[in-house]
Amino acid sequence: QVQLVESGGGLVQPGESLLLSCAASENMFNFNDMGWYRQAPGKERELVATINVGGVTNYAGFAEGRFTIFRNNDENTVYLQMIRLKPEDEAVYYCGARIPARRYWGQGTQVTVSS
């Protein structure tokens, strides 16, 4: 069973930064892509950013210019660097890993942006 373990969430003030980590229990190249998604209260889960097996990245519009997804192949870990955080970025952030026909999810990590 694939396990994805997120870490790095927390409480920050607007304008500050956070680095989220997602450690996979197996080789990342077993997945078509890995990425970050978020879900705010009362809203649907939405894409933040993905990185595929070839290293190609994809970002949601709100993430462009502020968020960066990258990976460490040796550690089977995907990161999400977030800068200039806004209150509207507050959500539970989930790591997802996709293979044909299904996606695995981590347990989520809370990001709170508040002054």
Beta strands, then each sheet from edge to edge (+ up, - down):
strand 1: 4-7
strand 2: 10-12
strand 3: 18-24
strand 4: 33-39
strand 5: 46-52
strand 6: 57-59
strand 7: 67-72
strand 8: 77-82
strand 9: 91-99
strand 10: 102-105
strand 11: 109-113
sheet 1: 1+ 3- 8+ 7-
sheet 2: 2+ 11+ 9- 4+ 5- 6+
sheet 3: 2+ 11+ 9- 10+
end
